[in-house]
Amino acid sequence: MALTVEQLGRTNVSGNRLSVALKVTPDSSWAGAGGEALDLTEYVANIDTAHVESSTTGYVFSYDRANKKLLAFEAGADGTPLDAVASGDISTAIAYITVTGGRA
């Protein structure tokens, strides 16, 4: 139950703001509806924005700042709004995250 996080390129600096692009890949055992631990403050302090771009595998990702977790969602079986991914292998799904914030 882990995520592989790869930083894409260098940290961009603009004044006192930092911006980092990340490629995040889940392993074969997604933890469940509570999401997987992902602390973006390891890359920037004082997060301003965390833009999450989901892959084309049908899963939608979201970042929970308060709990420092990456959440995964999928279409509801009956056309209802998105359901949290309960558990399982979503290792083919990749999330690209651009996080912007201040320096420590």
N, C-alpha and C positions, 0 to 999 in steps of 0.2 A: 504494500500500500504506500506507494510513493510516486512522486512526480520527478521527471527528468527536466531540469531547467537549463537551457542553453542561451547564453547572452549572444545576441546577433550584432556583431560589430562593437564599436566603442561606445562609451557613455558620451552622449552629446551634452555640451555645456553651453548655456546661454545666460550670461549674467550670473545670478545665484541659483539658477534652475538647472536641474539635471533631467535628462530624458534617456531611458534605456529600453531597447527592444529585446523581447525574450521569446523564445520558442519553448512551449511547455507541452510535454508528452506524458500522459498517464501510463502507469504500468498495467499489467494484465489483471490486477485485482483492485478495481475502484472501491473505495471505502464505503460508499453509500450516500444516502441523501444528505448527510452532514458535510460532504465534500472532503477534499484533501488539503492538508496544511501547505500554505504557500505564503511566506512572509516577504512581501515586496519591499519592506523597509530595509532589507539587506542590500537593495540596489539604490534607493533614494530615501531620504528622511522626509517627514512631513508630506505625505502623498497628496498631490493636487488632483491628479486624474489617473485612472487605470483603464485604458481602452483595451477591450478584449475583442479580438477577431476570431471567430470560430472557424473550424475547418469545414469542408464540404461533406462530412460524414453523417450529418444529420443531428449531431449534438450541438447544443448551445451552451457556452460557458459564461460564467459571471464571477466577478471577484467580490468576496465578502470582506470588506476592510475591517470591520469590527472584530471578526473572528479569525482574520488572516487565513482565509481558505478559498480555494478554487472550487466552485460549484458547477455541476453538469446537469443539463436538462435535456429532455427528449419530448417529442410530440406525444400528446395524450392519445390513447388508443381510440377514443370515440370523438376525436376532434376537439376535445377540451383544451384549455391552456396547457402550457408546458408542465411536465411532471419532472421532479427531481429524479436523477438516475439512482436507483436503489442500490445496486451493486453489480459487479461483473467486469467483463473485459472490454474496456473502451480504449485500448492501447493504440488503435488506428486513428483515433481522434487527436488532433493537434490544435492547441490554442496559441495564438500569437498575441502577446500582451505588450503594449507600450505604456510604461509607467513614467510619470513626470512628477517631480517634487523638488523640495529644497535640499540643501546640503545638511549634513548632521550638525 
